[in-house]
Amino acid sequence: MASTSAAHSHLSEYEIWWSGHYKFLEEKGYKLRSRYSPDWVPSWTNTNKVDINCEDGIVPPHYLVLDARRIQDGARVSLKRINISRHPYEIEIGRYFSTHPLSIDPANHCVPIYDVLEVPVDNHTVIIVMPLLRDIMNPSFDTVGEVVDCVHQLFEGLRFMHRHHVAHRDCMQLNMLMDGCMFIDAWHPSEQYMSEDLKRPARYRTRMQSPPKYYYIDFGISRKYEASNTNPLEDPIFGGDKEVPEFKEDNFKPRNPFPTDVWYLGHAIQETFLDHYSGVEFLGGLVSDMMDSDPAQRPNMDEVFSRFQVIRQGFSNWKLRSRVAPDGGRSLFDFLAHWARRIQYIVRRIPPTHTSLS
């Protein structure tokens, strides 16, 4: 059997941290994949297999986040390592939205916090436990109705945060995820288009057949304000999206983070849909206003949400079932496959959207 040190030679430095907490997490009710077990022997040892073709050879995409299974019920969860001295508000805000009655409000699209684990011998580090979510871009969107559902939830979710006086401050595309209800097979957390055992592509239904819920994650630089503070001012802080117009000025000055959130979300929708799909041009005018270079001219999230409801009210069911095509996705086969699905949905009376007008 390979020694622990030999197995560790395959792990990056940040993975070794997770491996070092394998037993602690197991005691707390969460089991990491075999790659992080103290007894791990790489499955490709003494074989002709290549490590990247083996499930335990895949490196996680983010050094602070790792998947696990909850031992009690087998549910797949996501673990995030947080330095509370650097991000003192992340747990407070996450718990705020995960507490009754906000936790059961259908307009709440903040990722729920299941558990908070205090790491032994490290007063500055905790691990939060959340559901395992996935990239909203994979698989591709198929219909206008699917896009409408997604955009509705994203607008609804940020409006919900703002109505509760929380500015996300980093609501870029990478911080918007969805649940995995579309998937017939469990997917691999690091190779999401593959099955969990990495042996075949993960099978899935369309969003229309199994509508996902979309979530905002990562409240590391988010802030909550008193309701009486109608114009909070914060020094500029860069999130993952570096294109914010007001942060490009030579003379940085404190800004109200709520209009900046509106810009972030508009840019995320631009990048997710308008830059990559045909058939979504109806989003253009609203997104353009959300991304106005002058923060004072941007609509607030109540206005954004109301304007979007007016846009979608004008869509017939035929329009909602019409195709949106990703760049390069206009082959004859794709066209025929879309029409086959469209007829099937009509026959089976599957609604063209799953979010109600509000």
N, C-alpha and C positions, 0 to 999 in steps of 0.2 A: 504494500500500500504506500502511496506517495505520502511524504511527510507534510505536516501543516505548512511549513515554510516553503516547500515546493509548490503547494497549491496556492499559497499567497503570492508566489512569483507571477501568477497569472492575473492578479488583482491590482487595480490601480490604488493609489494612496487613499483616495476617498472611499473606495470599496472596502479597504481593510478596516476603516472605521466602522462600517456597517457590520462586517464580519465579526469585529470585536464586540459588538453588542447583540450578537445572534441569541445568546442564552438569555440575556436580559429581556429582549423582545419576546422570546418564547415564554418566559415566565409571566409576562404581561398579557399573553394571549394572542401573539402575532408571530406567524412562522414565515421566515424569509425563504427564498428559493435555495435549492441545494448549493448553488455557487457560493453562498455566504456561510454555509455550515462549517464549523471547525473541523469536521470530518470529511470535507469535500475532497473527492478525487476527480479531476477533470475526466469527463466521459470519453474524451478522445485519447486518453492515455493508452499507450501501447496498441494503437489502432492506426488505420490509414485515414481516419476522419480529420477534417479540417475544423479548427475550433469554432470559426464563425458559422459553420453549418450545424452546430450542436446547440441545444437550448441553453446549456450552462456555459456556453462560450460567448454569449451576447452581453455586451457592456451596456449598462443603463445610460440613457441620454443625458441625465442631469445629476450632478454630484450631491445635491441636497435632497433628492427625492428617490424613493425606492418603493417597489411594490411588495406586498406580503399577502398572506391569507390569515383571516381571523379564525383562530382555532375553534372557537365556539360553534360557528355555523358554516365555515368554509368560504365566507364572503371574501372577495378580493378587495383589498384596500390599498391606499397610497399613504406612505409615511413621508413626512417632510421634517427635516432637521432645521431647527430655527435657533439662531443666536439672539436671545431676547435682549441683550445689551445693544445690539444693532437695530433690531426690529421690535421695540417694546410694545407696539399696539396690535400686532398681527393676531395674537391669540385673543385679546380682548374683543376686537372687531369680529373675528370669526365666531367666537362664542356668542356674541350679541345676536348675530343673525341665525345662530343654531339653537336658540332658546325659544321656548313657547312664549307668546303666540306667533312670533315672527317666523319660526321654523316651519309652521304649517300653512303659511300664506302662499298661495299659488304664484303670486308675483315675485316671490323671493327666489332669485337665481344665484345666490351666493353658495359656494360649495359648503356643505355641512361639515362640521368638526365633530367626529365621533368620540374622540378621546385625546387627552393631552398627557404625555408621559414625561416625567422629570428624569433626566439622564443622571445616573449616579456619578458622583465624584466630579461633577461639572455643573456648577451653579448657573452657568450662562446658556446652557443648551437644553432644549426640550424637543420632543418629537410629537407632532400632531398627526392624528389619524383621520383620513378622509376616504370617501369612496374612490375607487379606481376609475378615472375618466379617460377620454381619448380625444384626439385631434378632431375638430369639427370639419376639417376639409377632406377627411378620408373616412368613408368613400365619398365620391363626388355627389353633388346635388343633381336631381333629375328633373324636377318640375318647378314652376313658378310658386306653386303652393308650398313646396318644401322650403324654398327661400323665404317666403312670407312667414312661415312658422318660426324659422330661425331668427330672422330680423325682429319679428314681434317679441320674441322672448328676450333678445338682447336689449332692445329698447325698454321693455317692461322691467327687466332686472336692474338696469342702471337707474331708471326712474325710481324704482323701489329704494335703492340705496340712497339716492339724493333726497327722497322724501323723508328718510330717516337720518338725514344730516351727515351722511358718510360720503366722502369723496374717495374714489378708488385710487386715482392718481397714476395708474399704470394699466388701464383697461385696453391694452393692445391685443392684437390677434392671438398671440401665444398664450394669453391669460384668459382665453375663452375656450372651454372644452364642453364635451357632451357625454352623457352616459352611454352605456353599451347595449341598450335594449334592442338595437337593430340586429345584433349579432347572434347567429345560431350557435357558432363555436366561440368558446373563450379565446381571446386573442392574446398574443404575446405582448407584454407591456412595453418592450423596447422595439419590437418589430410588429407594429400594430396591424399590418395587412396579413400577417401569418397567424396560424393557430398557436395555442399556448405551447404545444410541444414542438413547434417549428417544422412540422412535417408537411403542411399543406396550407394553401391560402385560407384564411378564416372566412367562412360563409356568412352571409348577412342578407337581411331583407332591406327593402328601400325605406326611406324615412316616412313615406306615405303609409306603408304597411305597419311599421313599428316606430311611431314618432318619438324621437329622443327628447330629453330635457337638456337644455343648454345652461351652462354654469359659468360664473366668474370665479377665478381663483386668485390667489396671491395678494394678500392684504398687507404685505410687508411695509409699504410706504403709504398706506391708506390712513385717513384721519377722520375722526368723528367730532362734530362740533355741537355746541349748545344750539337749541332751536332759535334762541334770540340773536345768534350771530349770523346775520343774513348776508354778510360780505366778508367771510374769513379770508385772511391774507397769509400766504405761505411763500417762503423763499423758493425759487424754482428748484425742482429736483427732477433729474432725468430718470425716466423709467426705461423700458425696453425700446420704445419708439423715440428716436432722437429728432424727429422732424417737426416738433411742436413750434409753430411760428413765434409765439411770445417768448420762447426760450432761446431764440436765435438773435435777439436784440443785443446790442453791445452793452447796454446798461441794464443788467438784470435788476428787477425790483420785485417785491412781494406781489403775488397774484392770487386771485380767487381760483381755487382748484376745480370748481364745478364746471365753468366753461371749458377748461382744459380737458376735463373728462369727456365732454361732448365732442371736442375735436378728436381725441383718441378713438372714440367709438366710430365716428364718421370715417376716419382713416382706416380703421380695421375693416369696416364694411367695404370701403373702396378696394382694399387689398384682397379681401376674401371673395367678393362677388364682381364688382365692376371691372376689375383688372383681369379677371380670369374667365368670366362667363358671358355669353350672349343671352339676350332675353331678359336681362335684369335692369334695363335702362330706366325703368320707372323709379329706381332708387337715386338716380343721378342728381336731381334738383335738391332733394332733401339733404343728401350727403354733402353736396357742395355748400349749402348753407351751414351745416354743422362744422365744416372745415374753413369757415371764413377766417381770414387772417386777423381780423379784429375780434377779440373775445367778446366784446360788448355787443357785437352784431349776431352772435350765434344764438339760435333758439335754446331755451332750457329744455330739460328732458320731458317735462310735461307737454311742452309745445311739440317737441319731436314726436312723442308718442301719439298725440292727437292728429298731427299731420299725416302720420303713417296710417292711422285708422281710416282717414279720408281716402288715401290712395288705394288701400285694399278694398274699401267698400265699392269702388268702381270696377272691380274685377268680377267677371262672370266665372262660373265653374269651369267653363271651357278654357278660359284664360289661365285659371289656376292649375289646370291639368296640363297646360302646354309645356313644352320642353325648354329647359335651360341647358345649354351645351358648354362644357368646358373647352378651353382653347385646344384645338386639335381633336375634338371629340365629335366631329360631324360626319362620320362615315355612314354609308348606307345601312350597314348592319346596326349601328347604334340607333339610327332613325327608326328602323323597323322594330327593333327591340322596345324602344320607347312607346311606339304605337300599340304593340302587343300588351304592354303593361297598362297603358291608358285604357284600353278596351276592357281589360280584366278588372281594373278598379271600378269602372262604371257598372259592369255586370255585378260585381260583388258589393256595390254601394259603399265603397271605401271613400270617405269624404276627401275633398281635395286639399283641405287644411284641417289642422287639429287645434288651432288656437282661436278662441272666440273674439269677436269684436268687443272692445271695452269702451 
